[in-house]
Amino acid sequence: MSRVERLLKAYERFVSLPWDAGIAGPQKVWFAVYDPVDERRLRVRVDEFEIATKQAGHGWLLKDLTDEFPLWMAAQDYRESYFEDPEDLELALPRFREAVVAGLRDVLSGAQADENAVVAVTGIASLFGFAKVSDVVRGVADGIRGRLLVFFPGSHEGNNYRLLDARDGWNYLAVPISAGDGMESR
């Protein structure tokens, strides 16, 4: 059985458990942690996570963040100057993070994203270097009514998460879901 299949099986078990409606927003965040080399394999099988969610009696919404930065950049008046002097982009990146948070909050506040729904997020690795995942998750945590499932290519040890295994991680109280093969703690 592949790591992605094992992650899917772990998710199937997890999403089938009863949900406590009274927990705080940060406790409603699930990180499906997987090896970054499995990104394409996981993307091909995201629909199976949707099926597992629906079979457990929950709704499903998917938000892909892959194109957020290029779409945001294309809308910027000063985009040409950012390409000429990329250091100037540092000043604009907080606005990008705010745009990502606002877009995800829109999904979370929609009628279908009720207390019984999973809002799944793919493409989180595309934020690397532009916005911190921890800031985005913190920015939306109070708006989660059901559960927020973040497909997280990286590693997890204790409460420490490392995106793409490329930098120091951050401490966050999200609930990890892993393939159980040791990848989450390497």
Phi, psi and omega per residue, in radians:
M1 nan 2.314 -3.122
S2 -1.290 2.896 3.110
R3 -1.078 -0.682 3.139
V4 -1.161 -0.692 3.086
E5 -1.105 -0.713 3.109
R6 -1.155 -0.653 3.075
L7 -1.126 -0.737 3.103
L8 -1.073 -0.769 3.114
K9 -1.094 -0.739 3.100
A10 -1.092 -0.718 3.125
Y11 -1.142 -0.732 3.116
E12 -0.986 -0.772 3.110
R13 -1.135 -0.754 -3.057
F14 -1.176 -0.812 -3.081
V15 -1.210 -0.333 3.137
S16 -1.427 -0.239 3.130
L17 -1.225 2.675 3.083
P18 -1.100 2.524 3.137
W19 -1.737 2.359 3.039
D20 -1.542 2.017 -3.097
A21 -1.316 -0.314 -3.026
G22 -1.588 0.139 -3.107
I23 -1.469 2.791 -3.131
A24 -1.292 2.796 -3.120
G25 -0.877 -0.869 -3.133
P26 -1.040 -0.454 3.117
Q27 -1.409 -0.148 3.111
K28 -1.618 0.102 -3.136
V29 -1.678 2.222 3.057
W30 -1.993 2.352 3.027
F31 -1.915 2.022 3.000
A32 -1.498 1.745 -3.004
V33 -1.571 2.253 -3.136
Y34 -2.565 2.798 3.134
D35 -1.127 2.306 -3.139
P36 -0.974 -0.473 3.127
V37 -1.188 -0.255 -3.137
D38 -1.631 0.163 -3.067
E39 -0.931 -0.905 -3.109
R40 -1.174 -0.672 3.104
R41 -1.068 -0.711 3.134
L42 -1.192 -0.773 -3.112
R43 -1.005 -0.668 -3.139
V44 -1.145 -0.444 -3.027
R45 -1.899 0.194 -3.140
V46 -1.008 -0.601 3.131
D47 -1.078 -0.453 3.097
E48 -1.258 -0.529 3.038
F49 -1.197 -0.666 3.069
E50 -1.085 -0.786 3.128
I51 -1.056 -0.787 3.134
A52 -1.071 -0.682 3.136
T53 -1.128 -0.808 -3.126
K54 -1.189 -0.634 3.089
Q55 -1.137 -0.455 3.097
A56 -1.465 0.015 3.070
G57 1.546 0.377 -3.122
H58 -2.033 2.739 3.035
G59 -1.385 2.928 -3.086
W60 -2.506 2.285 2.984
L61 -2.320 2.464 -3.107
L62 -2.092 2.267 3.067
K63 -2.116 2.078 3.122
D64 -1.778 2.117 -3.111
L65 -1.635 0.065 -3.034
T66 -0.934 -0.767 -3.055
D67 -1.694 0.140 -3.079
E68 -1.024 -0.809 -3.092
F69 -1.174 -0.860 3.139
P70 -1.085 -0.631 3.099
L71 -1.156 -0.742 3.115
W72 -1.125 -0.795 -3.121
M73 -1.079 -0.709 -3.128
A74 -1.088 -0.451 -3.122
A75 -1.537 -0.080 -3.084
Q76 -1.428 2.343 3.113
D77 -1.122 -0.573 -3.054
Y78 -1.779 0.408 -3.060
R79 -1.032 -0.662 -3.135
E80 -1.107 -0.693 3.131
S81 -1.189 -0.534 3.087
Y82 -1.139 -0.636 3.122
F83 -1.263 -0.579 3.118
E84 -1.246 -0.666 -3.136
D85 -2.396 1.484 -3.054
P86 -0.995 -0.416 3.118
E87 -1.107 -0.473 3.097
D88 -1.137 -0.415 -3.133
L89 -1.115 -0.504 3.135
E90 -0.911 -0.637 -3.121
L91 -1.225 -0.458 -3.091
A92 -1.615 -0.280 -3.062
L93 -1.055 -0.588 3.042
P94 -1.035 -0.587 3.090
R95 -1.208 -0.608 3.068
F96 -1.108 -0.831 3.113
R97 -1.005 -0.764 3.117
E98 -1.064 -0.647 3.117
A99 -1.176 -0.709 3.105
V100 -1.115 -0.809 3.130
V101 -1.052 -0.792 -3.128
A102 -1.083 -0.733 3.125
G103 -1.117 -0.722 3.127
L104 -1.244 -0.638 3.076
R105 -1.100 -0.631 3.085
D106 -1.044 -0.765 3.116
V107 -1.128 -0.792 -3.104
L108 -1.143 -0.445 -3.121
S109 -1.620 -0.057 3.130
G110 -1.182 2.758 -3.091
A111 -1.028 -0.609 -3.102
Q112 -1.335 -0.321 -3.125
A113 -1.563 0.963 -3.086
D114 -1.428 -2.957 -3.082
E115 -1.141 -0.222 -3.103
N116 -1.917 0.197 -3.041
A117 -1.944 2.634 2.992
V118 -1.807 2.174 2.971
V119 -1.752 1.978 -3.090
A120 -1.736 2.470 -3.106
V121 -2.148 2.126 3.016
T122 -1.948 2.962 3.077
G123 1.341 0.301 -3.086
I124 -1.118 -0.494 -3.140
A125 -1.145 -0.410 3.138
S126 -1.223 -0.191 3.073
L127 -1.434 -0.281 -3.054
F128 -0.928 2.202 3.138
G129 1.566 -0.250 -3.115
F130 -1.989 -0.629 3.139
A131 -2.657 2.516 3.112
K132 -1.453 2.293 3.116
V133 -0.997 -0.697 -3.127
S134 -1.051 -0.690 3.122
D135 -1.172 -0.691 3.130
V136 -1.138 -0.821 -3.118
V137 -1.115 -0.767 3.088
R138 -1.065 -0.619 -3.111
G139 -1.201 -0.344 -3.114
V140 -1.995 -0.167 -2.993
A141 -0.945 -0.694 -3.098
D142 -1.282 -0.147 3.127
G143 -1.785 0.090 -3.118
I144 -1.447 2.100 3.102
R145 -1.687 -0.711 3.102
G146 -1.717 -1.855 3.078
R147 -2.392 2.596 3.048
L148 -1.945 2.044 3.127
L149 -1.824 2.007 3.132
V150 -1.832 2.044 3.044
F151 -1.340 1.960 -2.900
F152 -2.038 1.792 3.093
P153 -1.401 1.761 -3.097
G154 3.045 -2.510 -3.119
S155 -2.428 2.880 -3.074
H156 -2.521 2.324 3.039
E157 -2.539 2.110 -3.034
G158 1.109 -2.193 3.045
N159 -1.799 0.238 -3.088
N160 -1.716 2.192 3.141
Y161 -2.006 2.418 3.110
R162 -2.217 1.933 3.123
L163 -1.256 2.219 3.120
L164 1.009 0.252 -3.137
D165 0.922 0.451 -2.985
A166 -1.849 -0.148 -3.127
R167 -2.656 3.021 3.054
D168 -0.987 2.511 -3.136
G169 -1.502 -3.005 3.079
W170 -2.360 2.715 -3.120
N171 -1.568 2.143 -3.140
Y172 -2.548 2.578 -3.042
L173 -1.603 0.340 3.089
A174 -1.081 2.707 3.111
V175 -1.522 2.067 -3.141
P176 -1.422 2.459 2.988
I177 -2.163 2.212 -3.090
S178 -2.382 2.972 3.119
A179 -1.313 -0.169 3.104
G180 1.276 0.414 -3.109
D181 -1.867 0.207 -3.136
G182 1.567 -0.153 -3.125
M183 -1.119 -0.530 -3.076
E184 -1.252 -0.255 -3.077
S185 -2.199 0.427 3.141
R186 -1.513 nan nan
